[in-house]
Amino acid sequence: MTDVLLDPLKGHSQAPEDAPLCVECLPIVALNTNKSLWEWYEEPGNASRSGRFATAMGTLENFGSPNTILQGFDWGGLAANSLVVDVGGGIGRVTLKVVQRYLDLKYIVQDRPSFWSANNPSVLNNGTVKLIAHDFFTPQPVHNVAVFLCHMVMHDHGRDKALVILRNLRHAASPDTKLSIVDQIVPHACIDDMQADIPGAKLPVSPEPLEKQTL
């Protein structure tokens, strides 16, 4: 990691393929790779690694309240048959929780289909949930959307890439479309004592509705 951070180019790069994991670790198991972790997972022979990552992400959900996704947004306030698009929905665990509570809505998960077939095939058969393969760095093909849901997506990308994702959603949105971003804001783990006497160096209080950050 130190070598990458001190590199004059990669140290300031926001490209996912320049992350320390990709630069230092992937070449050990994949010679001459110049891809992001996500692109590498999709290559033949990496199904077990991709599945392991999906399992880890599912396990991480147990660290928080299981009802956070239901309590943090007024799903019941949406009109019947409103369309919810889970952007970069992975294996669909988050949308599955909403579907089980709000069957009067319509859902699109833009990612992998295997989870739905194994866990709740009925919602596929009756049209409640549709699965669409989509790269969120390309224009969003779905319109007339009530809610775009981005769960644990933005923290995987630098500012430039995140803006591409958000602009694609904005171009597809209507004036009434809502954007729900579910992510984590992690402050630095330590404070530099040298900043104590610098005006403005104190961390600002997080704006509502975020809770005050303490270190």
Number of C-alpha atoms within 10 A of each C-alpha: 13 8 12 18 15 11 12 10 10 17 16 12 15 14 15 19 20 20 19 17 15 18 20 13 12 19 13 11 8 10 8 9 14 16 16 17 15 11 10 19 17 12 10 7 10 12 12 10 13 17 13 12 13 15 12 11 15 16 10 10 13 9 8 8 10 12 10 12 17 17 10 10 10 9 17 12 7 15 11 12 13 15 23 24 25 22 24 21 21 21 21 23 16 20 22 19 14 17 17 10 12 15 14 15 20 20 26 22 26 21 19 16 17 12 14 20 12 8 12 14 13 12 19 15 11 9 11 17 25 17 19 16 11 16 13 19 15 12 16 19 12 13 14 14 21 22 20 21 21 19 20 16 17 19 14 10 14 13 12 10 17 16 14 15 21 16 16 16 24 17 12 16 20 13 8 10 18 15 17 15 13 16 12 10 9 8 11 7 6 7 12 7 7 8 11 11 9 8 7 9 11 11 11 9 11 10 8 7 6 9 9 10 12 7 8
